[in-house]
Amino acid sequence: MKKGRARPKPGKARPKAPQKARAKAPAKARAKSPAKPAKPARKPARKPAPKARAKAKVYKLAPEQIQPIAEGYGACIASDKITVEGKPVRFMYREEPIHDVDSGWRFLSGLESDAYMQEPSNHGFYDCNTIANYDRTIIPLLDTPVGSVFEKPSGADQFAPVTDWGLPRD
């Protein structure tokens, strides 16, 4: 005979392992309650993932460099190619404003790809005065009506009207 567990003597039943006491639900409740799914094995606790933070933009002009040269025109949308990279404004158009403080002006460097334009973080709302500080040649055109489109051709110092371009559709 092997050492270890003792065998029960013939005629004696093996003792049962103790069971947890369960409260029995009434028969009606047992019949109606759906079967409970098995609990998944518990995974070890992990540290929460760090929250993604938007990369802070570093603007080409510091706030103290912005002068009051075109105030009162309202807000506009400008590309980071202008405000962050410091490229000159080479394309500008005016559409219907999207809210009360919006002037409708949109300013681009002309170097933005379609993919770049689709990424909202590549643009921002600014006061038109701020963009005028990046490129003063926009100032004489800020009073033109909605639907106006201008570009600054390569090598030119002033904007020229564009007649063969339509406003983008959503």
N, C-alpha and C positions, 0 to 999 in steps of 0.2 A: 504494500500500500504506500502511496505517495504521501510525503509530508505536506502539510498545508491545511486545507479545509477539512474539517471533520465531516464525514458522511453521516447523514441522519440514520438512525437505527431503523431497521425494517419495521413497518407498521406505524411510524411516526411521520407526520406531515412536515414538510419543510416550512419554517415560519415565513410569513409574507412580509415584504418590506412595508414599512409604515406608509400610509397614503395621507395626502392633505385632505383635511375635512372640507367639503364643498357644500355650499348652501344650494339646495335644489330650488329651481324656479318652478312655479306652478306649471302644470302640464300645458295649459293654453299658451303661456308665454314661451315655453320651450318649443312648441310647434310653430309659432309665428316667427321667432327670431331666426335670422339667416345665420348660416354657418360663418364663424369668424375665420378670417384668413390667418394663416400661420404667420407669426411675427418673423420678420427677417432677422438674420443673425446681426447682432449689434457690432457696428464697426467702431474701431477705436476713434476717440475724439481727435479731430484735427484742428489746427489753428485756422481761423477764418482767413480767406484770401484777402489780401490788401485791396482797399477800394481804389478803383482806377481814378486817377485825377487828370483833369485836362491839363495839357502842357500849357504853362503860362506863356503868353505872347510877349516878346520883347520888341517893342516898337522902335522904329528908326528915329522918331522924334520923342524927346522926353517931354513931359507935361509942361515944364517951364519954358520950353521952346515954342509952344503954341501961342501965337499972337492973335489979337482980335482984328482980323482983316476982312472977314466975310461973315459977320454975325447976322442972325435973324432969318436964315434960310431954312432952318429945321434940320432934321436928321437925313442921313443917306446910308447907302450900303456901299462898302468899298472892299476890295480884295486885299488879302494879306500881302500880295505881291507889291502893293503900294505902301501899306502901313508898316509892314514888318521888314520886307526886303528892300524898301526904298526905291522901287522902280517908279518912273514917272507915269502919270495918268496919260493913256494914249487912246482910250475909248471911254465915252460917257454917254449915257442916255437917260431920259426922264420918262418914267411911266406913272400911272395913277398911284398915288400914295396908298400904302397899306394900313396906315393908322394916322391919328391926328397930328403927331409931330413929324411924320415922314414927309420929306419934300418930293419923293419920287425919284431922286437922282441915284444913279448907279455908276460907280467909277471902277474901271478896270485898267490893267496895264497893257492888255492885248496879248500877254504871254500865257494866259490861263488856258489850260486844256479843258476838254469836256469833263474828264474825270475830276479835275481840280474844282471845277464849278459845281459839281454834284455834291461835294463835301462841305456841309454847312460851317464847319470849324475854320474854313479858309476865308471866311468873310466876317464882317462885323458891322454893327450900326455905329455911326459916328455923326457928330455934328458936321455939317458942310464946312464950317469954319476950319475944322481940323484937317480935312482933306485939302482945303485951299492952302493950308500951311505946307502941305507936302508938294503941291503944284499950283502956283499962283495963276497959271494961265487958264484955270477953270473959272475964275471969278467973273469975267465979263459975260459968261454964258449962263450963270446961275438963274437969271430971270427969264430964260426962254421957256416956252410952254411945254406941257406934257406932250410927249410924242417926239420931242427933239432928240436928235442923235448926232454926235460929233466924234471925229477921230483926229488924232494928230499923226499925220503920215511920217514915215521914217525920215529923219533929217529936218523936219519942220519944227518951228518954234510955236506955232499957233494951231488951233483946232480948225478943221474944215467941216462943214455940214455933210452928213451922210444921207443919201436919198434912196439907196438900194438895200436897206436893212430894215427889218421889221422887229417889233418888240417880241421878246420870247413869250411863248405860251406855256401855261402850266400843264 
